[in-house]
Amino acid sequence: MEFTCSRKALFEKLTNIQRTVSTKAVIPVLEGILIKAYDGKITLCSYDLEIGTTTDMDANIVQQGEVVLKAKLLVDVVSKLPSDNVHISTNDKLVTEIKCGSVKYQLAGISPVEFPDLPTFEEKTRLTIKATLLQDMIRKVRYAISDNNQKPVYTGALFDIKDKMLNLVAVDGFRMAIRRELVNMDNNLKFIVPGKTLSEVLRFNVNDDDNIEVIIGQRHITFKINEYHLVSRLLDGIFIDYNATVTDTAETSFVVSKSTFMGCIERMAIMNSDKLVSPVTCVISENEIKFSSVTSAGSADETLEIMVHGDPLTIGFNNRYLLDALRNCDTDKIKMDFNGARKPLKIMPLDGDSFLFIVLPMRLS
């Protein structure tokens, strides 16, 4: 194999696909990047047996071929090369020479035969969506994706498409996040994408004019993002019936500025730490909310004047869970609905239904 290409373009491509290289591989070849040189272009591929990324780039191909090189070493080398054109060649023993200006490296290659094939699958349907919109939807719910592998289905987010409405749902047992948007898709479909895959989708730089094409199969999914293909398995299992957990009634409710309410919770949260976890107590009456937090380190109190509709209520929350939900609200004016001290809190926009965040309360002593 032998080719010449742009160092800058190569470095950008390698940096993006390096993220799906396995860092703790039992199989050494998975710590590498597969390079293929054919038909006037090179293809780069990484795969950790869960997620794989491929991309193409233009190159002047002198001799076709393939090789696998250790990802970290390759990226480090290319990042330090002095000029814009890089010449890469591999001999019959897979020793790969990288030359740029007066600099020359020789790296030990691995046989491409050892590199596992990325999954191929039959397409069931596909969805085209604005890249910035999908990334925003993912950002708004990923805080509620579980990291508990005892229930693998909740380590991902549910994509529920029905009547041209995409509901993106995440739940971890303590909170739930739902983000909704209209999409141009006639099929009704549900599938669960691993949280790790969604985090990778967020890492790609996209513009307002860019689209992401989502290709859905029975057990796998591909996200086409500009020149990159991100391939992932889907999660199997039965996701919670999130609609059944959401009631339309509210015994207590109020409208508040997100930033004002967040400020109160953040000031109470100062008394908490990783070792000192105590609920933030909210005593809600007709025209005010009294916030308090008491730990062995001390106490904090604050009163917020506000118009409350419904029954008075005393309820406690884990400050981190509540703040995660508030930070992901799209609007400053939000509506908060309560149904007693042991029922979940609902946080919604004042107008529309683009998001719904649910937080379970803590039991007060």
C-alpha positions as CSV (number, residue, x, y, z in Angstrom):
1,M,0.0,0.0,0.0
2,E,1.2,3.5,-0.8
3,F,-0.5,6.9,-1.0
4,T,-0.1,10.6,-0.5
5,C,-2.7,12.8,1.1
6,S,-3.4,16.0,3.1
7,R,-1.9,15.8,6.6
8,K,-4.6,18.2,7.9
9,A,-7.5,16.2,6.5
10,L,-6.0,13.0,7.6
11,F,-5.5,14.2,11.2
12,E,-9.1,15.5,11.3
13,K,-10.5,12.2,10.1
14,L,-8.3,10.1,12.5
15,T,-9.3,12.3,15.4
16,N,-13.0,11.7,14.8
17,I,-12.9,8.0,14.3
18,Q,-10.4,7.4,17.1
19,R,-13.3,7.7,19.6
20,T,-14.7,4.3,18.6
21,V,-11.4,2.5,19.0
22,S,-11.4,0.0,21.8
23,T,-9.1,1.1,24.7
24,K,-9.2,-2.1,26.7
25,A,-9.3,-4.7,23.9
26,V,-8.7,-8.4,24.5
27,I,-8.0,-8.5,20.7
28,P,-5.0,-6.2,20.0
29,V,-6.2,-5.3,16.5
30,L,-9.3,-3.5,18.0
31,E,-6.9,-0.9,19.4
32,G,-6.0,0.0,15.8
33,I,-7.5,1.9,12.8
34,L,-8.0,0.0,9.6
35,I,-6.7,1.9,6.5
36,K,-7.8,0.8,3.0
37,A,-6.4,2.5,-0.1
38,Y,-8.4,1.8,-3.3
39,D,-9.8,3.7,-6.3
40,G,-8.4,7.2,-5.6
41,K,-9.5,7.3,-1.9
42,I,-8.6,5.9,1.5
43,T,-11.1,4.5,3.9
44,L,-10.5,4.7,7.6
45,C,-12.4,2.4,10.0
46,S,-12.5,1.9,13.8
47,Y,-14.6,-0.6,15.7
48,D,-14.9,-1.7,19.4
49,L,-17.4,-4.5,18.7
50,E,-20.3,-2.2,19.9
51,I,-19.8,0.9,17.8
52,G,-17.9,1.4,14.6
53,T,-17.0,4.5,12.5
54,T,-16.0,4.7,8.9
55,T,-15.1,7.6,6.6
56,D,-13.5,8.2,3.2
57,M,-11.1,10.9,2.0
58,D,-9.3,11.7,-1.2
59,A,-5.7,10.6,-1.7
60,N,-3.2,10.0,-4.5
61,I,-3.1,6.2,-4.5
62,V,0.2,4.7,-5.8
63,Q,-0.4,1.1,-4.7
64,Q,-3.6,-0.3,-3.4
65,G,-3.7,-2.2,-0.1
66,E,-4.7,-2.3,3.6
67,V,-3.1,-2.2,7.0
68,V,-4.1,-1.7,10.6
69,L,-2.1,0.7,12.8
70,K,-2.3,1.4,16.5
71,A,-4.7,4.3,16.8
72,K,-3.1,6.3,19.5
73,L,0.4,6.1,18.1
74,L,-0.9,6.9,14.6
75,V,-2.8,10.0,15.8
76,D,0.2,11.2,17.8
77,V,2.5,10.9,14.8
78,V,0.2,12.6,12.3
79,S,-0.5,15.5,14.8
80,K,3.2,16.3,15.0
81,L,4.1,16.2,11.3
82,P,5.4,19.5,10.0
83,S,3.9,20.1,6.6
84,D,0.6,19.6,4.8
85,N,1.3,16.5,2.6
86,V,2.0,13.1,4.1
87,H,3.3,10.0,2.3
88,I,2.4,6.6,3.7
89,S,3.6,3.3,2.4
90,T,3.5,-0.3,3.7
91,N,5.8,-3.2,2.8
92,D,5.1,-6.9,2.6
93,K,5.9,-7.3,6.3
94,L,3.3,-4.6,7.1
95,V,6.0,-2.1,8.3
96,T,4.4,1.2,7.6
97,E,6.6,4.3,6.7
98,I,5.1,7.7,7.3
99,K,7.1,10.6,5.7
100,C,6.4,14.3,5.9
101,G,9.0,16.8,4.9
102,S,12.3,15.7,6.5
103,V,10.5,13.6,9.1
104,K,10.1,9.8,8.8
105,Y,8.5,7.3,11.1
106,Q,8.2,3.5,10.8
107,L,5.3,1.8,12.6
108,A,4.6,-1.9,13.0
109,G,1.4,-2.8,11.2
110,I,-1.2,-5.5,11.9
111,S,-2.7,-7.7,9.3
112,P,-6.1,-6.3,8.1
113,V,-7.4,-9.9,8.0
114,E,-7.6,-9.8,11.8
115,F,-9.8,-6.7,11.9
116,P,-13.5,-7.7,12.4
117,D,-16.1,-6.6,9.8
118,L,-18.5,-3.9,10.8
119,P,-22.1,-5.1,11.0
120,T,-24.1,-5.1,7.8
121,F,-27.9,-5.2,8.0
122,E,-31.1,-5.0,6.0
123,E,-32.6,-1.5,6.2
124,K,-36.2,-1.4,7.6
125,T,-36.6,2.4,7.2
126,R,-34.7,5.6,7.4
127,L,-35.2,9.1,8.9
128,T,-33.6,12.3,7.8
129,I,-33.5,15.0,10.4
130,K,-31.6,18.3,10.9
131,A,-28.3,17.5,12.6
132,T,-28.5,20.4,15.1
133,L,-32.1,19.4,16.1
134,L,-31.2,15.7,16.7
135,Q,-28.1,16.7,18.7
136,D,-30.2,19.1,20.8
137,M,-32.8,16.4,21.5
138,I,-30.1,14.0,22.6
139,R,-28.5,16.6,24.9
140,K,-31.8,17.3,26.6
141,V,-32.4,13.7,27.6
142,R,-29.0,12.0,28.0
143,Y,-28.7,13.1,31.7
144,A,-31.5,10.7,32.5
145,I,-29.9,7.7,30.7
146,S,-29.0,5.0,33.3
147,D,-25.5,3.9,33.9
148,N,-26.7,0.7,35.7
149,N,-26.0,-2.3,33.6
150,Q,-28.3,-4.5,35.7
151,K,-31.1,-3.1,33.4
152,P,-29.3,-2.7,30.1
153,V,-32.4,-1.5,28.3
154,Y,-32.3,1.8,30.3
155,T,-28.6,2.4,29.4
156,G,-30.0,3.8,26.1
157,A,-32.7,6.2,24.9
158,L,-36.0,5.2,23.3
159,F,-36.8,6.6,19.9
160,D,-40.6,6.4,19.6
161,I,-41.9,7.6,16.3
162,K,-45.7,7.8,15.9
163,D,-47.9,10.0,13.7
164,K,-44.9,12.0,12.6
165,M,-43.9,12.8,16.1
166,L,-40.5,11.7,17.5
167,N,-40.4,11.2,21.2
168,L,-36.9,10.7,22.6
169,V,-37.2,9.2,26.1
170,A,-34.6,8.4,28.8
171,V,-35.2,7.0,32.3
172,D,-32.9,5.8,35.1
173,G,-35.4,5.0,37.9
174,F,-35.1,8.4,39.6
175,R,-36.0,10.7,36.7
176,M,-37.4,10.7,33.2
177,A,-36.7,13.0,30.3
178,I,-38.8,13.3,27.2
179,R,-38.0,15.5,24.2
180,R,-40.5,15.8,21.3
181,E,-40.3,17.1,17.7
182,L,-42.3,16.6,14.5
183,V,-40.4,14.6,11.9
184,N,-41.0,13.8,8.2
185,M,-41.6,10.1,8.6
186,D,-44.8,8.1,7.9
187,N,-43.8,4.9,9.7
188,N,-44.6,4.2,13.3
189,L,-41.5,2.7,14.9
190,K,-39.7,2.1,18.3
191,F,-36.0,1.3,18.9
192,I,-33.5,1.9,21.7
193,V,-30.1,3.4,21.0
194,P,-27.3,2.9,23.5
195,G,-26.3,6.0,25.4
196,K,-22.7,5.5,24.4
197,T,-23.7,5.8,20.7
198,L,-25.7,8.9,21.3
199,S,-22.7,10.5,23.0
200,E,-20.7,9.8,19.9
201,V,-23.4,11.5,17.7
202,L,-23.0,14.6,19.8
203,R,-19.2,14.8,19.2
204,F,-19.5,15.5,15.5
205,N,-19.3,19.2,14.5
206,V,-22.4,20.1,12.4
207,N,-23.8,23.2,10.8
208,D,-27.3,24.5,10.7
209,D,-27.7,23.3,7.1
210,D,-26.5,19.7,7.8
211,N,-28.8,16.7,8.1
212,I,-28.2,13.4,9.8
213,E,-29.6,10.3,8.0
214,V,-30.7,7.6,10.4
215,I,-30.8,4.1,8.8
216,I,-32.7,1.6,11.0
217,G,-32.4,-2.1,10.8
218,Q,-33.7,-5.0,13.0
219,R,-30.8,-5.0,15.4
220,H,-28.5,-2.2,14.2
221,I,-28.5,1.4,13.3
222,T,-26.3,3.8,11.2
223,F,-26.0,7.5,11.6
224,K,-24.7,9.2,8.4
225,I,-23.2,12.5,9.5
226,N,-21.5,14.4,6.7
227,E,-18.6,12.0,5.5
228,Y,-18.9,9.7,8.5
229,H,-20.9,6.5,9.1
230,L,-21.5,5.6,12.7
231,V,-22.7,2.0,13.0
232,S,-24.1,0.7,16.3
233,R,-26.1,-2.2,17.7
234,L,-29.6,-1.5,19.1
235,L,-30.6,-2.5,22.6
236,D,-33.1,-5.4,23.1
237,G,-35.7,-5.3,25.8
238,I,-39.0,-3.8,26.8
239,F,-38.9,-0.1,27.6
240,I,-41.2,1.4,30.2
241,D,-44.6,2.6,29.0
242,Y,-43.7,6.2,29.6
243,N,-47.2,7.5,28.6
244,A,-48.7,5.5,31.4
245,T,-46.5,7.2,34.0
246,V,-47.6,10.7,33.0
247,T,-50.9,12.0,34.4
248,D,-52.8,15.1,33.3
249,T,-53.9,16.1,36.8
250,A,-52.1,18.3,39.3
251,E,-53.0,18.8,42.9
252,T,-50.4,21.6,43.2
253,S,-48.9,23.7,40.4
254,F,-47.2,27.0,39.7
255,V,-45.4,28.9,36.9
256,V,-41.9,30.1,37.6
257,S,-38.8,31.5,36.0
258,K,-36.4,28.6,35.5
259,S,-33.4,30.7,36.3
260,T,-35.0,32.0,39.5
261,F,-36.0,28.5,40.7
262,M,-32.6,27.1,39.8
263,G,-30.9,29.8,41.8
264,C,-32.8,28.8,44.9
265,I,-32.0,25.1,44.5
266,E,-28.3,25.9,43.8
267,R,-28.0,27.9,47.0
268,M,-29.5,25.1,49.0
269,A,-27.2,22.6,47.2
270,I,-24.1,24.3,48.7
271,M,-24.8,22.4,51.9
272,N,-24.6,19.1,50.1
273,S,-21.6,17.2,48.9
274,D,-20.7,13.7,47.7
275,K,-20.5,12.6,51.4
276,L,-23.3,14.8,52.7
277,V,-26.5,14.0,50.7
278,S,-29.6,15.5,52.2
279,P,-32.9,16.5,50.4
280,V,-33.7,20.1,49.6
281,T,-37.1,20.6,51.3
282,C,-39.7,22.7,49.6
283,V,-42.7,23.9,51.7
284,I,-45.2,25.1,49.2
285,S,-48.1,27.3,50.4
286,E,-50.5,29.6,48.7
287,N,-48.1,32.5,47.9
288,E,-44.6,31.3,48.6
289,I,-42.1,28.4,48.6
290,K,-39.8,28.0,51.6
291,F,-36.6,26.1,50.6
292,S,-34.3,24.6,53.2
293,S,-31.4,22.2,53.4
294,V,-29.9,20.8,56.6
295,T,-26.7,18.6,56.8
296,S,-24.1,18.0,59.5
297,A,-22.1,20.9,57.9
298,G,-24.9,23.4,58.6
299,S,-28.2,24.7,57.1
300,A,-29.6,27.0,54.5
301,D,-33.0,28.6,54.1
302,E,-34.7,30.8,51.4
303,T,-38.2,32.0,50.6
304,L,-39.5,32.6,47.1
305,E,-42.8,34.6,46.7
306,I,-44.9,33.0,44.0
307,M,-48.5,32.3,43.1
308,V,-49.4,28.7,43.8
309,H,-52.6,26.9,42.6
310,G,-53.9,24.0,44.5
311,D,-53.1,22.3,47.8
312,P,-50.2,23.2,50.1
313,L,-47.4,20.7,50.0
314,T,-44.1,19.7,51.7
315,I,-41.8,17.7,49.4
316,G,-38.0,17.0,49.2
317,F,-35.7,16.4,46.2
318,N,-32.2,15.3,45.5
319,N,-30.8,18.7,44.4
320,R,-28.7,17.1,41.6
321,Y,-31.6,15.4,40.0
322,L,-33.7,18.5,40.1
323,L,-31.0,20.7,38.7
324,D,-30.2,18.3,35.8
325,A,-33.9,18.7,34.7
326,L,-34.0,22.5,35.1
327,R,-30.7,23.0,33.2
328,N,-32.2,21.2,30.2
329,C,-35.4,23.3,30.0
330,D,-35.6,25.2,26.7
331,T,-37.6,28.1,28.0
332,D,-37.2,30.3,31.1
333,K,-40.9,30.2,32.0
334,I,-41.8,26.7,33.1
335,K,-44.8,25.0,34.7
336,M,-44.3,22.6,37.6
337,D,-47.0,20.1,38.6
338,F,-47.2,18.1,41.8
339,N,-49.5,15.3,42.9
340,G,-48.5,14.8,46.6
341,A,-45.2,14.4,48.5
342,R,-44.5,10.9,47.1
343,K,-45.5,11.3,43.5
344,P,-43.2,12.5,40.7
345,L,-42.8,16.2,39.9
346,K,-43.5,17.2,36.2
347,I,-41.6,20.1,34.6
348,M,-43.0,21.4,31.3
349,P,-42.8,24.4,29.1
350,L,-45.5,27.0,29.7
351,D,-46.5,26.8,26.0
352,G,-46.4,23.6,23.9
353,D,-45.0,20.2,24.8
354,S,-41.5,20.1,23.4
355,F,-40.2,18.6,26.6
356,L,-41.3,16.9,29.8
357,F,-39.0,16.2,32.7
358,I,-40.0,14.0,35.6
359,V,-38.2,13.9,39.0
360,L,-39.0,11.5,41.8
361,P,-39.0,13.1,45.3
362,M,-37.0,12.0,48.3
363,R,-38.7,10.7,51.4
364,L,-38.5,13.2,54.2
365,S,-37.9,12.1,57.7
